[in-house]
Amino acid sequence: MGIYRRGINGPFSGKAGSVVGSRWKKIDYIRGLSRPSHKEASEAQLLQQHKFELMTAFLSPLSKVFEFSYKEDTRYKTAYNIALGYNLKWAFVEKEDEWIIDFSRIVLSRGSLPKPVDATAEYTAEGAFLIRWQTLVRNSFVSAEDKVRLILYNSVANIHIINTSDYERKDGEAMIKIEDDDAARGIWHIFMFYSSPSGDNSSSHYLGEITIE
């Protein structure tokens, strides 16, 4: 795929012969049509497809989150595609001859704010996730009004809980209740990051996994 400048007849859009023209974010693109292949997929291609399916099942519901958590150069790629590409490359590990997501390597946000490395998560007897963090403001780069962004993911049931607006740094803790016992069962992966009032983020921090039976 290539980027091209407008010719004397304006931008090209649609199909013409073996090429297709399109436009995204005021940028004109041109690419060749893919040729159908009757070859069976190689082992490497099947592995990449498997990784892609696993990662998109996890990341796709977070596409709106990435619009503010991945504030990078999005002229040529969406924030979601940047996040997907990074995690596809770095967040897989081989375990017992199988490639799986290592959730401790997942990065859901980037930025210059300090990570919430002191945060903890537990599942209480009342059937709720209790997440705690420090409220102390140690320097001028952080604020008591920083938003706390929480992502909880059940990798067994493929359930996401996304809470990005209810809590601030000054609150010190969050209680997230799951009303449906069946939905609660599984392996939960907990992530947290901060966002400042000015729009900066911390990198996401993995608080660990919690198994509910």
C-alpha positions in Angstrom: 0.0 0.0 0.0 1.3 3.5 -0.8 0.4 7.1 -0.1 0.0 9.4 -3.1 -0.5 13.0 -3.7 -3.5 14.3 -5.7 -3.1 14.5 -9.4 -4.6 17.1 -11.7 -7.9 15.2 -11.7 -8.2 15.1 -8.0 -8.1 12.1 -5.6 -8.7 8.6 -7.0 -11.2 6.5 -5.2 -12.6 3.0 -6.0 -11.3 0.2 -8.1 -9.5 0.6 -11.4 -8.0 -2.5 -12.9 -5.7 -4.1 -10.4 -5.5 -1.2 -8.0 -7.9 0.3 -5.4 -7.8 3.9 -4.2 -9.2 5.0 -0.9 -9.0 8.0 1.6 -8.6 8.0 5.3 -7.9 11.0 7.6 -7.4 13.2 4.6 -4.7 10.9 3.2 -5.1 9.2 -0.1 -4.0 5.6 -0.4 -3.5 3.2 -3.3 -3.0 -0.5 -3.1 -3.0 -3.5 -5.4 -5.7 -6.1 -5.2 -4.7 -9.2 -3.4 -4.5 -12.3 -5.6 -6.4 -15.4 -4.5 -4.1 -18.2 -3.4 -5.0 -21.9 -3.5 -2.0 -22.9 -1.4 -2.6 -24.3 2.1 -1.6 -22.0 4.9 1.9 -22.7 6.2 2.5 -23.5 9.9 3.8 -20.0 10.5 0.7 -18.5 8.9 -1.6 -20.6 11.0 0.3 -19.6 14.1 0.0 -15.9 13.2 -3.7 -16.3 12.6 -4.1 -18.0 15.9 -2.3 -15.2 17.7 -4.3 -12.6 15.8 -7.6 -14.2 16.9 -6.6 -14.4 20.5 -5.4 -10.9 20.7 -8.3 -9.3 18.8 -10.8 -11.1 21.1 -9.1 -9.3 24.0 -8.4 -5.9 22.4 -11.3 -5.2 20.1 -13.7 -4.2 22.8 -11.1 -1.7 24.1 -10.9 0.3 20.8 -12.5 3.4 22.4 -10.1 3.2 25.3 -7.1 3.3 22.9 -8.3 6.6 21.4 -7.1 8.3 24.6 -4.7 5.7 26.0 -2.4 5.4 22.9 -1.8 9.1 22.0 0.9 8.5 19.4 1.3 9.4 15.8 -2.1 8.2 14.4 -1.8 9.9 11.0 -1.3 6.5 9.2 -2.7 4.0 11.7 -5.5 4.0 14.2 -4.7 3.9 17.9 -6.2 0.5 18.0 -4.0 -0.8 15.3 -0.9 0.6 17.0 -1.9 -1.2 20.2 -2.7 -4.4 18.4 0.6 -4.4 16.5 2.6 -3.8 19.7 0.9 -6.5 21.7 1.0 -9.0 18.9 4.7 -8.6 18.8 5.6 -8.5 22.5 2.8 -10.2 24.6 2.9 -13.8 23.4 4.9 -16.6 25.1 5.3 -20.2 24.3 4.2 -22.6 27.0 4.1 -26.3 26.7 4.3 -26.1 22.9 1.4 -23.6 22.7 1.5 -19.8 22.2 -0.5 -17.9 24.8 -1.0 -14.3 25.8 1.3 -13.3 28.7 -1.0 -10.7 30.2 1.8 -9.3 32.3 3.4 -8.1 29.0 0.2 -6.4 27.7 0.4 -2.6 27.3 -3.0 -0.9 27.2 -1.7 2.7 27.6 1.4 4.8 27.2 2.4 8.1 28.6 4.7 9.9 31.0 2.7 9.7 34.2 4.1 7.3 36.8 2.6 3.8 36.6 0.4 2.6 39.5 2.9 0.0 40.6 1.6 0.1 44.2 -1.9 -0.8 43.2 -3.4 -4.1 44.4 -6.5 -6.2 43.5 -8.5 -8.8 45.4 -11.9 -10.6 45.2 -13.9 -10.1 48.4 -16.2 -12.4 50.2 -19.0 -10.1 49.1 -18.4 -11.0 45.5 -16.7 -7.8 44.3 -13.3 -6.8 43.0 -11.6 -4.4 45.5 -8.8 -2.4 43.9 -6.6 -0.1 46.0 -3.9 2.5 45.1 -1.9 5.2 46.8 -3.5 8.6 47.0 -0.2 10.4 47.9 0.7 13.1 45.3 4.5 12.9 45.3 5.4 15.5 42.7 3.9 18.2 40.4 3.4 15.8 37.5 0.5 14.0 39.2 -2.8 15.2 40.6 -5.4 14.1 43.0 -7.8 14.5 40.2 -6.1 12.1 37.9 -8.6 9.6 36.5 -8.2 6.0 37.4 -8.8 3.7 34.4 -9.6 0.1 35.2 -9.8 -2.8 32.7 -10.9 -6.3 34.0 -10.9 -9.2 31.6 -12.2 -12.7 32.0 -10.1 -14.7 29.6 -12.3 -17.9 30.0 -15.6 -16.3 29.3 -14.2 -13.4 27.2 -15.9 -10.8 29.4 -14.6 -7.2 29.7 -15.4 -4.8 32.5 -14.2 -1.3 31.5 -14.4 1.5 34.0 -12.7 4.7 32.9 -14.6 7.5 34.6 -15.9 6.6 38.0 -12.7 6.9 40.1 -9.9 9.4 40.7 -6.5 9.1 42.4 -7.8 10.8 45.5 -10.4 8.0 46.0 -7.8 5.4 46.9 -10.0 2.4 46.0 -12.6 1.0 43.7 -15.2 -1.6 44.4 -16.6 -3.4 41.3 -19.4 -5.8 41.8 -20.4 -8.6 39.3 -24.1 -9.4 39.9 -24.1 -12.6 37.7 -22.3 -15.4 39.5 -21.9 -17.4 36.3 -20.3 -14.4 34.5 -17.9 -14.0 37.5 -16.4 -17.5 37.2 -13.1 -17.7 35.3 -9.7 -16.2 35.3 -9.7 -12.4 35.6 -6.8 -10.2 34.5 -6.7 -6.7 36.1 -5.2 -3.6 34.5 -5.0 0.0 35.7 -3.6 3.3 34.5 -3.9 7.0 35.2 -5.0 9.8 33.0 -4.3 13.4 34.0 -6.8 16.3 33.5 -4.5 17.6 30.8 -4.8 14.3 28.8 -1.5 12.6 29.6 -1.5 8.9 30.7 0.6 6.5 32.6 1.6 3.2 31.1 -0.8 0.5 32.1 0.1 -1.7 35.1 -0.9 -5.4 35.4 -2.2 -6.1 38.9 -2.3 -9.8 38.3 -4.8 -12.5 37.8 -7.7 -13.7 40.0 -9.4 -17.0 39.6 -13.0 -17.3 40.6 -14.6 -20.8 40.7 
